[in-house]
Amino acid sequence: MADIHGSYDELFTAVPALLSTLLDEGDAGGAVAVFVDGEPVVDVWGGFVDAGRSVPWERDTLVGVYSVTKTMTALCALVLVDRGELDPEAPVSRYWPEFAAAGKERVLVRHLLAHTAGLPDWEGPVAELYDWAAATARLAGQAPRWEPGTAAGYHSVTQGFLVGEVVRRITGRGLGEFFAAEVAGPLGADFHIGLGAEHDGRVALTVPPPGKDENYAAGAASSEAADAANGEAAGAANGESTGSATDEAADEKGTGAPARTATTLRLRDGNSLAWRRAQIPAASGYGNARSVALVQSLLACGGTVGGVRVLSPEGCARAREVQFEGEDRVLGMPARYGLGYGLFGNALGWGGWGGALVWVDPEERMTLAYVTNQMREPAADNRGVELVMAAQDGLKGLRA
């Protein structure tokens, strides 16, 4: 079996054992962390940071988690809501006046967080993603693809700019700076939105699925079906459409709206230095499993972890307020969205292109984070769900 490093409670042995199995099955590298009551019960890693399997994965290795970054961005918005500086029911134009253009006067802040704003497409060049002013100006001038608030369509790349610009207008700080100062810094979390050059030596580049190269791009999004502890099926979007800013086949069903061409993002973009440096708050976060689990444990523990309060219990509860339930017209699957998080039974969280996952269960005060540099084809990727199930087995022993 592949060597696993780190520490874990003996009740959770199934989690590192499963990570070892995934590495034996061909994954390059990865890490898993499970926090209960804000404390780590699993913090393990293994494998290699490179496709050639020559450089070992270390305790402080960082990896791009793609759309797991959305949960960090959502947390920043929730902090402002908690402080009374941001009203989810307010029109976006209250904070960002230019956004009211092209029929978006009635787009509310909560629509941005719940993928119901009607702006799922990134239609600009890839290079423009690295220019905050250009990216947000493009989205401010774009017309919604449906009546805002009436339908959901996964905003795979655009959501981070939309929410991030609202945060910037309120605070005067970029999303990455706000997150670092108000969330990651106080908690001591090694997670970054906009990665500095001093961290480059710790980065594990993403490895494409077997048989693919850096031109690999995800097609239509698929779901990862997860059995929650209560036996209900829940979808975690690990196979999401990050590789394409939207699925062209998922144009406005039944609305008569014309299909529009979205920019295709490829793995080479996600592995580029420009991507790493940029603040793309829907998709360009870098961290390790420990940092993801630590930050998102705030929502499992009423807003306080390690004696550091970032949110109130009421602020945490806002994340689970259902904003939409029905078919996501981009993902082509049933979805249930809260304020910035996917909702899955009693749990909340989200997945990232390539396999990363964060799963938060406030009822059990448990958070699991899985990060990996090894992509698998979405239809064959259930790694995150299997790890959640292994952690839930350990939790039963811990609570017995």
C-alpha positions as CSV (number, residue, x, y, z in Angstrom):
1,M,0.0,0.0,0.0
2,A,1.1,3.6,-0.7
3,D,2.7,5.3,2.2
4,I,0.5,7.8,4.1
5,H,2.0,10.6,6.3
6,G,0.4,12.7,9.0
7,S,-1.7,11.8,11.9
8,Y,-5.2,10.5,12.6
9,D,-7.5,9.2,15.4
10,E,-7.6,5.4,15.3
11,L,-11.4,5.6,15.0
12,F,-10.9,7.2,11.6
13,T,-8.4,4.7,10.2
14,A,-10.6,4.1,7.2
15,V,-9.9,7.6,5.9
16,P,-6.1,7.3,5.5
17,A,-6.6,3.7,4.3
18,L,-8.8,4.9,1.5
19,L,-6.3,7.7,0.5
20,S,-3.7,5.0,0.3
21,T,-5.9,2.9,-2.0
22,L,-6.5,5.9,-4.3
23,L,-2.8,6.4,-4.6
24,D,-2.4,2.7,-5.4
25,E,-5.0,3.0,-8.1
26,G,-2.9,5.5,-9.9
27,D,-3.5,9.0,-8.3
28,A,-0.4,11.1,-8.2
29,G,-1.0,12.7,-4.8
30,G,-3.5,14.1,-2.4
31,A,-4.4,15.0,1.2
32,V,-7.4,14.6,3.4
33,A,-8.3,16.4,6.7
34,V,-11.3,15.8,9.0
35,F,-12.1,18.2,11.7
36,V,-14.6,17.5,14.5
37,D,-15.6,20.2,17.0
38,G,-13.0,22.4,15.2
39,E,-10.1,20.0,16.0
40,P,-8.3,17.7,13.5
41,V,-9.0,14.0,13.8
42,V,-7.4,13.3,10.5
43,D,-4.6,15.2,8.8
44,V,-2.9,13.0,6.2
45,W,-1.2,13.2,2.8
46,G,0.6,11.0,0.4
47,G,1.9,10.5,-3.1
48,F,3.8,13.0,-5.3
49,V,3.4,16.6,-6.5
50,D,4.4,15.8,-10.0
51,A,3.1,13.6,-12.8
52,G,6.5,11.8,-12.9
53,R,6.2,10.7,-9.3
54,S,9.6,12.0,-8.4
55,V,8.9,14.8,-5.8
56,P,7.0,13.6,-2.6
57,W,3.9,15.4,-1.4
58,E,4.8,17.3,1.8
59,R,2.9,18.5,4.8
60,D,2.8,22.1,3.4
61,T,2.2,21.2,-0.3
62,L,-0.4,23.5,-1.9
63,V,-2.7,22.6,-4.7
64,G,-5.3,24.4,-6.8
65,V,-8.8,23.4,-5.5
66,Y,-10.7,25.1,-8.3
67,S,-14.4,25.6,-7.3
68,V,-13.9,24.7,-3.7
69,T,-12.6,28.3,-3.7
70,K,-16.3,29.4,-4.0
71,T,-16.9,28.4,-0.4
72,M,-14.1,30.8,0.7
73,T,-15.6,33.6,-1.3
74,A,-19.1,32.8,0.1
75,L,-17.6,33.0,3.6
76,C,-16.3,36.5,2.9
77,A,-19.8,37.6,1.9
78,L,-21.3,36.0,5.0
79,V,-18.8,37.9,7.2
80,L,-20.1,41.2,5.7
81,V,-23.7,40.1,6.0
82,D,-23.0,39.2,9.7
83,R,-21.5,42.7,10.2
84,G,-24.5,44.4,8.7
85,E,-22.4,45.8,5.8
86,L,-24.0,43.6,3.1
87,D,-27.8,42.9,2.7
88,P,-28.5,39.7,0.7
89,E,-31.9,41.2,-0.3
90,A,-30.4,44.4,-1.7
91,P,-29.9,44.9,-5.4
92,V,-26.3,44.5,-6.4
93,S,-26.4,48.0,-7.9
94,R,-26.7,49.5,-4.4
95,Y,-23.0,48.5,-3.9
96,W,-21.9,48.4,-7.6
97,P,-23.9,51.0,-9.5
98,E,-22.5,50.1,-13.0
99,F,-24.0,46.6,-12.6
100,A,-27.5,47.9,-13.2
101,A,-26.8,48.0,-16.9
102,A,-28.4,45.7,-19.5
103,G,-31.5,44.8,-17.5
104,K,-29.8,43.8,-14.3
105,E,-31.5,46.3,-12.0
106,R,-33.4,43.6,-10.2
107,V,-30.4,41.2,-9.6
108,L,-30.1,40.8,-5.8
109,V,-27.0,40.0,-3.9
110,R,-28.4,36.6,-3.0
111,H,-28.9,35.8,-6.7
112,L,-25.1,36.1,-7.1
113,L,-24.5,33.7,-4.3
114,A,-27.1,31.2,-5.4
115,H,-26.3,31.0,-9.1
116,T,-29.6,32.5,-10.1
117,A,-28.4,35.9,-11.5
118,G,-28.5,34.7,-15.1
119,L,-24.8,35.4,-15.8
120,P,-23.3,31.9,-16.0
121,D,-21.1,32.5,-19.0
122,W,-17.5,33.8,-19.2
123,E,-17.5,35.2,-22.8
124,G,-14.2,37.1,-22.7
125,P,-10.7,35.9,-23.6
126,V,-8.9,33.8,-21.0
127,A,-6.3,36.5,-20.5
128,E,-9.1,38.9,-19.3
129,L,-9.7,36.6,-16.3
130,Y,-6.4,37.9,-15.0
131,D,-7.5,41.6,-15.2
132,W,-9.9,42.3,-12.4
133,A,-11.1,45.7,-13.8
134,A,-11.7,44.3,-17.2
135,A,-13.4,41.1,-16.0
136,T,-15.8,43.0,-13.7
137,A,-16.5,45.6,-16.3
138,R,-17.4,42.9,-18.8
139,L,-19.8,41.3,-16.4
140,A,-21.4,44.7,-15.5
141,G,-22.2,45.2,-19.1
142,Q,-23.6,41.8,-19.8
143,A,-27.3,41.0,-20.0
144,P,-28.8,38.2,-17.9
145,R,-29.7,35.0,-19.8
146,W,-32.9,34.6,-17.8
147,E,-35.1,36.6,-15.4
148,P,-32.9,36.9,-12.3
149,G,-34.0,34.8,-9.4
150,T,-36.4,32.6,-11.5
151,A,-33.9,29.8,-12.4
152,A,-30.4,28.6,-11.5
153,G,-27.5,28.0,-13.8
154,Y,-24.1,27.2,-12.3
155,H,-21.8,30.4,-12.5
156,S,-18.6,28.4,-12.7
157,V,-16.2,31.2,-13.3
158,T,-18.3,34.3,-13.1
159,Q,-19.6,34.0,-9.6
160,G,-16.3,34.9,-7.9
161,F,-16.0,38.1,-9.8
162,L,-19.6,39.1,-9.1
163,V,-19.4,38.4,-5.4
164,G,-15.8,39.6,-5.2
165,E,-16.6,43.0,-6.7
166,V,-19.4,43.6,-4.2
167,V,-16.9,42.8,-1.4
168,R,-14.4,45.2,-3.0
169,R,-16.9,48.0,-3.3
170,I,-17.9,47.7,0.4
171,T,-14.4,47.1,1.9
172,G,-12.0,48.7,-0.6
173,R,-10.1,45.5,-0.6
174,G,-9.8,42.8,-3.2
175,L,-11.4,39.5,-2.3
176,G,-8.1,37.8,-1.8
177,E,-6.9,40.5,0.5
178,F,-10.1,40.6,2.5
179,F,-10.0,36.8,2.9
180,A,-6.4,36.8,4.0
181,A,-7.0,39.6,6.6
182,E,-10.4,38.6,7.9
183,V,-10.5,34.8,7.6
184,A,-7.3,33.0,6.8
185,G,-5.0,35.2,8.8
186,P,-6.9,35.1,12.1
187,L,-7.3,31.3,11.8
188,G,-3.8,30.6,10.7
189,A,-5.1,28.9,7.5
190,D,-2.6,28.3,4.7
191,F,-5.1,29.1,1.9
192,H,-4.6,31.8,-0.8
193,I,-6.7,33.5,-3.4
194,G,-4.0,35.0,-5.5
195,L,-0.9,33.1,-4.7
196,G,2.4,35.0,-4.2
197,A,5.6,34.0,-5.8
198,E,7.1,33.0,-2.5
199,H,4.8,29.9,-2.4
200,D,5.6,28.6,-5.9
201,G,8.0,26.0,-4.7
202,R,5.2,24.3,-2.7
203,V,2.7,24.0,-5.5
204,A,1.6,20.7,-7.0
205,L,0.4,21.3,-10.5
206,T,-2.7,19.5,-11.6
207,V,-2.2,16.2,-13.5
208,P,-4.7,15.4,-16.3
209,P,-6.8,12.2,-16.3
210,P,-5.0,9.2,-17.7
211,G,-4.7,9.5,-21.5
212,K,-5.2,13.2,-21.5
213,D,-2.8,16.2,-21.6
214,E,-2.9,19.9,-20.7
215,N,-5.5,20.6,-23.4
216,Y,-8.0,18.7,-21.3
217,A,-11.2,20.6,-20.7
218,A,-14.3,19.4,-18.9
219,G,-17.4,19.0,-21.0
220,A,-20.9,19.1,-19.7
221,A,-20.9,19.0,-15.9
222,S,-21.8,15.8,-14.2
223,S,-22.7,15.2,-10.5
224,E,-21.2,13.0,-7.9
225,A,-23.9,11.3,-6.0
226,A,-23.3,11.2,-2.3
227,D,-25.1,9.3,0.4
228,A,-25.4,11.6,3.4
229,A,-25.4,10.1,6.9
230,N,-29.2,10.2,6.9
231,G,-29.4,8.1,3.8
232,E,-30.5,10.8,1.5
233,A,-28.8,11.2,-1.9
234,A,-26.9,14.4,-2.3
235,G,-24.9,15.6,-5.3
236,A,-21.5,17.1,-4.9
237,A,-20.3,18.7,-8.1
238,N,-16.8,17.3,-8.3
239,G,-17.3,16.8,-12.1
240,E,-18.4,20.4,-12.5
241,S,-18.0,22.4,-15.7
242,T,-15.0,24.4,-14.7
243,G,-13.3,23.4,-17.9
244,S,-15.9,25.4,-19.8
245,A,-17.4,28.6,-18.4
246,T,-20.7,27.0,-19.3
247,D,-22.1,24.1,-21.3
248,E,-23.3,25.5,-24.6
249,A,-25.9,22.7,-24.9
250,A,-27.4,24.0,-21.7
251,D,-28.8,27.2,-23.2
252,E,-32.1,28.6,-22.0
253,K,-34.4,25.6,-22.2
254,G,-37.8,26.7,-23.2
255,T,-37.1,30.4,-23.1
256,G,-36.2,30.9,-26.7
257,A,-33.0,32.7,-25.7
258,P,-30.2,32.2,-28.2
259,A,-27.2,30.1,-27.3
260,R,-24.0,32.1,-26.7
261,T,-20.5,30.9,-27.0
262,A,-18.6,30.5,-23.8
263,T,-14.8,30.6,-23.4
264,T,-13.3,27.2,-22.9
265,L,-10.8,26.9,-20.1
266,R,-8.2,24.1,-20.3
267,L,-5.9,22.5,-17.8
268,R,-3.0,24.5,-19.2
269,D,-4.8,27.6,-18.1
270,G,-5.3,26.3,-14.6
271,N,-1.7,25.3,-14.3
272,S,-0.4,28.6,-15.6
273,L,1.5,31.2,-13.6
274,A,-1.0,33.9,-14.6
275,W,-3.8,31.8,-13.1
276,R,-1.9,31.3,-9.9
277,R,-1.2,35.0,-9.5
278,A,-4.7,36.2,-10.4
279,Q,-7.7,36.6,-8.1
280,I,-10.4,34.4,-9.7
281,P,-12.5,33.9,-6.6
282,A,-14.6,31.2,-8.1
283,A,-11.7,29.0,-9.1
284,S,-8.1,30.0,-8.4
285,G,-7.7,29.2,-4.7
286,Y,-4.6,27.3,-3.4
287,G,-4.4,25.4,-0.2
288,N,-4.1,22.0,1.4
289,A,-6.8,19.8,3.0
290,R,-5.9,21.1,6.5
291,S,-6.5,24.7,5.5
292,V,-9.7,24.0,3.7
293,A,-11.1,22.0,6.6
294,L,-10.0,24.6,9.2
295,V,-11.6,27.5,7.5
296,Q,-14.9,25.7,6.7
297,S,-15.1,24.3,10.2
298,L,-16.4,27.8,11.0
299,L,-19.7,26.7,9.6
300,A,-19.7,23.4,11.5
301,C,-18.9,25.1,14.8
302,G,-21.1,28.2,15.0
303,G,-18.5,30.6,13.6
304,T,-15.7,30.0,16.1
305,V,-12.7,27.8,15.7
306,G,-9.7,27.6,18.0
307,G,-11.0,30.4,20.1
308,V,-11.2,32.7,17.0
309,R,-14.7,34.0,16.2
310,V,-15.2,34.9,12.5
311,L,-19.0,34.6,12.3
312,S,-21.9,34.5,14.7
313,P,-24.0,31.3,14.9
314,E,-26.8,33.3,13.2
315,G,-24.3,34.2,10.4
316,C,-23.4,30.6,9.9
317,A,-27.1,29.7,9.7
318,R,-27.5,32.1,6.8
319,A,-25.4,29.8,4.6
320,R,-28.1,27.1,4.8
321,E,-31.0,29.3,3.9
322,V,-32.4,27.7,0.7
323,Q,-32.3,30.1,-2.2
324,F,-33.1,27.7,-5.0
325,E,-34.2,24.1,-5.4
326,G,-34.8,22.5,-8.7
327,E,-32.9,21.7,-11.9
328,D,-29.8,23.7,-12.6
329,R,-30.0,24.5,-16.3
330,V,-26.2,24.5,-16.7
331,L,-25.3,21.4,-14.7
332,G,-28.4,19.6,-16.1
333,M,-29.1,18.1,-12.7
334,P,-31.2,18.8,-9.6
335,A,-29.5,21.4,-7.3
336,R,-30.2,23.0,-4.0
337,Y,-28.4,26.2,-3.2
338,G,-28.0,28.2,-0.1
339,L,-26.1,31.5,0.2
340,G,-22.9,30.5,-1.6
341,Y,-23.0,26.8,-0.8
342,G,-24.5,23.7,-2.2
343,L,-26.9,22.1,0.2
344,F,-27.0,18.3,0.6
345,G,-29.4,17.0,3.2
346,N,-28.1,18.4,6.5
347,A,-24.7,19.1,5.0
348,L,-23.3,21.9,2.8
349,G,-20.2,22.4,0.8
350,W,-18.9,22.1,-2.8
351,G,-16.5,20.3,-5.1
352,G,-13.9,21.5,-7.5
353,W,-12.9,20.5,-11.0
354,G,-10.5,17.6,-10.8
355,G,-11.8,16.1,-7.5
356,A,-11.3,18.5,-4.6
357,L,-14.2,18.5,-2.1
358,V,-15.3,20.2,1.1
359,W,-18.1,18.8,3.1
360,V,-19.5,20.4,6.2
361,D,-22.0,18.8,8.6
362,P,-23.1,21.3,11.2
363,E,-25.3,18.8,13.0
364,E,-22.3,16.6,13.7
365,R,-19.8,19.6,13.9
366,M,-17.7,17.8,11.3
367,T,-15.8,19.1,8.2
368,L,-14.0,17.0,5.6
369,A,-11.7,18.4,3.0
370,Y,-10.0,16.4,0.2
371,V,-7.5,17.9,-2.2
372,T,-5.6,16.3,-5.0
373,N,-3.5,17.1,-8.0
374,Q,-4.9,14.1,-9.9
375,M,-7.8,14.6,-12.2
376,R,-10.1,11.8,-13.1
377,E,-12.9,11.8,-15.7
378,P,-16.0,13.1,-13.9
379,A,-18.2,10.2,-14.6
380,A,-15.7,7.9,-12.9
381,D,-14.8,10.0,-9.9
382,N,-16.4,9.3,-6.6
383,R,-13.3,9.8,-4.4
384,G,-14.7,12.6,-2.3
385,V,-18.0,10.8,-1.6
386,E,-16.1,7.7,-0.5
387,L,-14.0,9.7,1.9
388,V,-17.0,11.4,3.4
389,M,-18.6,8.0,4.0
390,A,-15.3,6.7,5.6
391,A,-15.3,9.8,7.9
392,Q,-18.9,9.3,8.8
393,D,-18.1,5.8,9.9
394,G,-15.4,7.1,12.2
395,L,-17.7,9.7,13.6
396,K,-20.2,7.1,14.6
397,G,-17.5,5.5,16.8
398,L,-16.4,8.8,18.2
399,R,-20.0,9.7,19.2
400,A,-20.8,6.2,20.6
